Amino acid sequence: MNLNFRFILGLLLIGLAIYISLYDKKAPVAPPKLEKPSQEVVELVSSLYEIDNRDSAEYSAIFYTMWKEYDKVDINTNLQLQYYLQYLGENVLKGENTGKYPEWSISASGILSQVVGKQDENEPITEEEKKKLKDLLYGFAWKMYIPEYDSVFEEYKDKTLKAIKDYNNEEDDEDPDNPVPPNPIEDCICEGKGYVVHGDGHRSPCPCVESGEECEHDPKCGSSKQEKADYSNSNKTYKSSFFSKVFRCL
């Protein structure tokens, strides 16, 4: 190898090294899909049980969309929150993961109870608890997000958004000049009995203000003041731990 060739080769290698170093400096760094939440939320979700990658991405998308749409959904009691979670589990996942992750259900319900408190199902969620609940939904999404399954995340974001719109009786392409009235919800979780029977056998008042033989009231509406008083008097010792049951739908 003659001197001139080695000299030219050396210059080329030096030029290549300079180019690579400049390229690396200019190459944009993609921001994380979900930014890290507050340290308080990070610590809160640190005990969340880990699940399979694809399922984790699905759950992440559900909680992320719940967080994004949080202010559009009227959740004022634990019973309404229970119904909402169950609705999304049934309409987004369609039962495919029911009972699959009991450890995850237990850990998620325990974390949720730390935020909304061990209340009876009709005790209102306070404004402070509502804010913390919204932050927690994002925390769940952040904790469970897996970049390698981003396509799954995006797919289930769309599915969850549709389910939330259905929950709110929203139309996707409604003409503002000719709005379509929402269809009444005729199925009632109380089955005309005036109360709901839960998995452990205990009863709570029907979330419908009126529960006749053909309940035409939205199951996610609040209970009447009298129902709350009757429930409080008959179940003063009851503390809700029902989230572990409803999370099994997820």
C-alpha angles and dihedrals in degrees: 000000000000124000096252093053093049090048092053092045090052092052091050092051091048091049091049091051091050091049093050092048092050092045092052091052094049097041107109116240111225112235117238114272091235118027118227112267125224118303089249091059092043090056091045094055095038091096094053109127114245120237138187116309101246094042090048090055090050092051091045090056092049094052092042092054091045087055093048093048095036097114092051095060122074107224114164106149138036089248091058090047090050092051092047094051091046091049093053092045092053097042101039103034094023092212095301093130100033109144092355097116111032092160090054091049091052094048094045093048091048091053092046091051089055088060105040095028132233093291133155111262096258100046108111120251107240123235090250091052090049091056092047090047091055091050090048093053089057090046091055090049093049093047094050100040115116116189093209089063097047093127089058089048091054092045093054093043087063092046092050093047090054091048091050091050089051089048089054092043091240123160117226097215103020117166106235090212093052108031117190114227113238118259112253115248106236102173113090126196088215094061091217093300098111093238142061120239110214130206094264092051100254121128133225130183117275111265086225109093087221122027113188130159089283105034107203094174123107108261090219094060120108127264122255120260091249092053090051091051093047091048093048092051095048098040107034092139096050116110117187119246094152096118091084088059097048093044088063086075088064 
